[in-house]
Amino acid sequence: MKKDVKRLKEVIEREKVEFLYLLFTDIAGTPKKVTIQAAQLEDALAHGVWFDGSSIEGFARICESDMLLRPDIDTFVILPWSGEAGRAAQMICDIYTPEEKPFPGDPRGCLKRTIAEAKKLGYTYQVGPEVEFFLLDEGQEPNLVPHDERGYFDLAVQSRAVKICQDTVRSLQEMGIRCESYHHEVSHGQHEIDLFYDDALRIADSILSLKQALETHASGTGLKVTFMPKPIFGINGSGMHTHQSLADKEGSNAFYSAKDEYGLSPVAYQFLAGQMKHARSLVAIVAPTVNSYKRLVPGYEAPVYICWGRINRSALIRVPQVTKSKGAAGARLELRCPDPSCNPYLAFASMLAAGLDGIKRNLRSPKAVEENVYHFDDLKLASLKIETLPTNLKEAVEEFEKDRVLTSALGEHITEYFVRAKKQEWKDFLLQVTAWEVEQYL
């Protein structure tokens, strides 16, 4: 630890870093920040930094407001976009109580606890998310105007949007975060940045940095970035499809089997079965807003039906095709219901808990479905025992409340706050008069 602190102090002095941003999220996933001077690094690492938890929704009551940020030294990075005057670095923090115990309402701590459960079974959880987002022209509200009329993988000329995305990828690379690819998505003004496969905690941290980088590089360009799942009616929404696998104690892919038609091991099928078993409750965490369920509808390349397959992009879970040479490393499951409005720490914790439940209980997965399920009628869906995801946030939260595996994984504090906040969000939505209602009934 002393060597690491000494090294960081040398970097801070050499790079003329003046400020340290201490990052964390509330339970809803909103990034929060406390700024200290770089000279306070050693004290912050040794003793933590106090902040008022009562000001953060879902953290603490007024009578117990003091809370402690403990920076994770491994997350130290200099922010590439900070200027020479007031250069800044950031560290992501864990949250502790005044008694210096891990705070049960800390989303990052929740993911670390679930990762520890996987470790007990001999596994490391690895993920690779595909983060989709829109770039919209500013100043057009309430109309939302995409910045272009291009489509999937279109070759774009140099533009404000291309520069924003390229600058973001470049900044992330400087921060030690690897991006696998960037491309235009299906809808006008929609883009996707894919993060390289890595341990779930590191990727959850990286998603915070990705969003921050995008918003920073979009600032002042006349374009606004939004991670809203379905900002515009009639076109595809933004998801965060997440590729996932488990590594065993030797670091090998525990999801791979050369003997299987899909290249999957028995452990992979158990994990898949666990996520399907908990899908109707899991979706409340990975698609956590009223707007999320405007995306999860038939016909827009978003999953609605709880099934799995390889070539079936209407399925909840897809098994991506990989070349024989990469089979052992590339075997994975792609969960397609998450969207970028989720708290990544809680999303990955819930996804892992659901999969581990399948392993612990030796659950069996149903047969693959390789047809377009959107074309199935109710009779065929029933004959194949294919259930659907909840149609709205209220249904999803009610399913989550009944799920003892997921509520236990998140813990009593997070569960209580999350359910209360989401029920209030649903009530607030029901009071609104939408543009559709005005057009339909006025």
N, C-alpha and C positions, 0 to 999 in steps of 0.2 A: 504493500500500500504506500509506504513512504517513497519507494522508487517511482511509483506511478504519479504521486503528487509532485515530486521533484521534476519529473518529465513534463507534466502539464504546466507547471510554473515556468519552465524554460520556454515552452511553446508560447504561452501567453506573453512573455516578455519579448520573445523574438518577433512575434506577429503583431505586437502592440495592441493586444486585446484589452479593451477598457471595461466591458460589461459582460456579465454572465446571465443568460436567460434560463431560469429554472422552470421546466415545462412539466405539466401534468394534465389530466383530464378530469372533468366531473363525470358523474355516472351516465349522463346523456351522451358523453363523448365530446363535449365542447372543450377545445384546448384552453388551458389557463397558463398564466406566466407570472413569475415573480422575478424582478430584475435586481441583481446585486452587483457591486463593483468587483472587478476581477481580483483585486487584492484580497477579497474575502474568501477566495477559493478554499484555502486550507482549513479555515474555521468552519465553512459550510460542509465540507466533507467529514470533518471530525465530529461536529455537533449538530448538523442540520440547520435549517432555516425556519423560523416560526412564521406562521401566517394565520389569518383569521378564517377558520373553517366555516363559521356561520354565514359567511358571505358567499359560499359555494353551495349551490343547491344540492341537497341530498347528502351533505357531509356531516354537519354538526348543528346542534341547537345553540341558541344564544348563550345558554348557561355553561356550555362546554366548548367554547369557540376556538381555543388555541389548538393548533395542529402543527405538525413538523414535516418539512420536506427534507428528504434525504437524497441528494443527487447520486445517480448511478455513474461512477467514474468512467465506466466503459462506453457511455453514450456521449462523452465530450466531443463536440465538433465545432469548428469555426464556421460561422455563417458566411458563405461566399458572397452574398449580396450586401453584407454590411460594409459601409464605406470606410475609408482610412480614418476619418474623424468619427470616433465612437464605435470602433470595430467591436463586434460582439461574437460570443460563442454561446452554445446552448448545452444543457445537460437535462436529461429526462429523470424525473424524480419518483421515488416511492413515498407514500404518505404514512406517517406514524402518529400515534396518539401522544399526549404529553407524558405518558408513562414509558415512552420509547418502545411501544409495541406496534406491530403492523396494524394499520387501520383497516377494519373489515370492509369498509366502503370504498377502498381504493381499487379502481378497475384494473390497474396494472398488477397490483397484488393478487387480485382474483385470478388473473391469467397465470401468474407464477405458481399459485397454489395448485391449479389444475395441471400445469406442466409437471409439478412435483409428483402428482398422482400417477401420471404417465411414466415417470422415471421409476417409480416403485414397481411397475409392471415390466420395466426394461425397455421403454420406448422414448424416443425424442420426436416431438411433433414438429413437422416442417410444412410450410405453406408458401404459396406463390399467388398473390392476388392480382387480378386485372382491374385496375381502377379506372372507371369511366366517368366522364364529366362533360358538361357543356360550356362553351364559351359564347356568351351573348353580348350583343351591343348594349352598352350602357345608355341611359337616358331615354329608353323606349318604354319604360314601365308605365302602365300595367301590362303593355304588350311585351312579350318576350321574343326577341328577334335573334335567331342564330346568325353568326357572323358570316356563314358561307352556305352554299347549296351543294356541297360535295357529299359523297357517300363513302361506303365501306372500302377502305384501302386506297381511295383515290389519291393519285399523285398530285399533291398540292404545290402550287408555286409559293415562293417565299412570301409570307404574310405576317401580320401581327400574331395570329394564332400559332403559326408554325414556330415563330421566334419564341413565343411564350413557352411552348412545349419543349423546344430544343434547349432553351436557357434553363428550364426546370431539370431536364435530364442531366445537363452539364453540372448544375449546382449539386444535384444529388450525388453525382459521381465524385465531386470534390469532397463531399461529406462522407464518403465511404459507402454509399448506398448504390447498389448495382441495379440498373434498369435493363430488363431483357429486351424490350422493344417499345416503340411508340408508333401509333398509327391513327388515322381518321377512322371513326366508327360509322355505323350505318346511317344515323340521322344527321341532318344538316347541323353543323356547328358542334358535333359531338366527337370527342377524342378519347383515347385510351392510352394509359401508361402502365406497362406490366413490370412488376418487381421480380427480380430473380428469387428463386427458391432459397429459403433460409429458415432458421429456427423461428417459431411463431412469435416469441417475445421481440426478437430483433425486427421482424417484419411489422409487428404492430407499432413499434417505435418509429419505423421508417414511414408508415402511412401518415403519421403526424407531420413528419418533415416534408413529405411529398405535397400534402395539402398546403402547408405553409409556404413552400417554394412556389407552387402554382399561383397562389393568391398574391404573393409578393411580386412575381414577374408580370402578372396581369395588371397590377396597379399602375395607373397612369397611361394605359394603352387605349382606353376607350372600350375595353372588353371586360366583362365580369365572368369569373369562373363560378359555376354552381355544381354542387354534388347532390342536388335535389334529385331523387330517383326518377320523377316524371314531371319535368317542368312544362312540357308542351303536349297538348292533346294531339292524338292521331299519329304520333311517331314513337319509335322505340325509346324506352327510358334508359337510365344509367344503372348498371349493376356493378357488382364487385365479385365476379366469379372467382372462386378461390380453389386453386389446386392444392391438394393435401396428401401427405403420406406420413408414415411412421418409420423412423430409423431404429434398428435394434442396437444392442450394446456394442456391437462391433462396427457400427456405422453403416451397415448394409440396409438396403431398402426392404423393410419387413412386408411391404405390400406386393412384392414381386414373386411370381412363380412361372417358370418356363413351361410347366406342364398344362397350364390353364389356357383356355381359348382366349380369354381377355388379358392374360398375363398377370392375373391377380392371385394372391395367396389366400389361404383360409382366414388369416388375420384381416386382410383387406375386406373380404366379404362380411366378416363379423362387424367391422367398423362401419361399412356401408349400411348394414342392416340396422345398426344402432342409430345412425343419423336418419334413416327412413322412419324408424320407430318413433323418434322424437321430433319429426319434421314439423308437425303442426304447432308444437310449442316452441321449437328452436327458431322458427321464422319471426317470432316476436322480438327476439334479440338481434337477429341479423338483418331484419327489415323492419326497423322500429318506429316508423312514422306513419301518420295517416296517409301521406303521399306515397309511401312504399307500395301500397296495395292498388294504386292506380297503374303501377308498372307490372304487378303480378297478375296479368290478365291474358287470356288466350290471344294469340295472333301477333305478338310483338317480341318473339324470341325470348320470352321470360317464362320460367317454369311455373306451372299451375298444378300439375299432377305429380303425385308422389310415386315415382317410378325411376328406373335407371336404364342406361343403355350406352352404346358407343356412338352410333351415327344419329341418334335421336336427340336433337337439340330442344325438344319440348320436354325432356326429362328433367327431374330435379337434380339428379346426379349423373354425370357423364364420365365414362372411362375413355380418356383421350387415346388416340392411336399413337404409338411410338414405333420407331424403327427397331429392328432386331438388335442392332448394335447398341442401342440405348435402353433396351427393355429393362434390364436390371436396375438402372438408375431412374428410368422415366415412369415406371408404374405408379399411377396416382389416381385419385378421385377428384373430380371437379364439381364442387357444390355451387349451384347456379342461382340460388335464391338470395344470397347477401347483396346489399347495395351499399354505396359509399356514405350513406347517412348514419351507419351504425358506429358504435364505439368499437374499434377493432380489438381492444383487449377483451371486452365482454363477448364479442362475436366469436373470437378464436377459443376462448375458454368454454363457451357453450357447445361449439362444434366438436371440440375435443372430448368434453364430458359425454356427449351423446354417442360418439364413436367408441369411447372406452367402455361405455355401458354395454354396447354390442359385443365387445371382446369378453368382458367379465361374465356375461350371461350366455356366451356362445350362441348368439342369435343367428338365425339363418336368413339370408337375403332371398327375396322372391326372384323369379326369372327375369332376365333382361327383356325390355320392350324396345324393339328397333323400328317401330312405326311411328308416324306423327300422331301423337295422342290427341292433338287438337281436333282431329277428324273423327274421333270415337264418339259414339252416342252413349247415353247413360247406361243402356243395357250392356254394351261391350265393356264399359268401365267397371260395371258391377261384376261381370263375369270374370274379369281379370283381377278383381279386388284392388283396383287402383283408386286411392283416395285423393282428395284435393287439398291444397293448402287453404287456410282461412282466407275469406274474401275481404276482410277488413281488420284494422288494428284491434278493435274490440274483441273479435273472435280469437285472434292470435294471443292476446294477453290473457283471456280466460283459459285458453289451453295451457299457456305457460304456468299460470297459477296452480294448475293441477299436476304439473310435472315435477315429481319429487327429485328426480335426478338432476334436472337443470336448476331448480331453485336451491338445492343443496350445493351445487357447484358454485353458484353466484353468492350464496350466503344470505342470511336473514336480512342484513342491513341493505344490501344492494337490491334484493328482491322486493323488499317493502317499498323502498323509494321508487324503483323502476315501475312497479305496478301502479302505485299512486299517481306518479307523473303521467303515465300513459293513459290511465283512465281519465285524468283531467284533460289531456290533449284531445281525447275522443269527445268528451263533453263540449269542449270549446269548439271543435269542428262542427258538431251538430247544431250549434247556435248560429253558424255562419249562413249567410244568403249568398250563394255562388252565382257566378255569371251564367252558368247553365240554367239555373232556376229562373233567373230574370228573363233569359231568352225564351225559355220554355213556357212560362206561365203569365208573363206580363201582358 
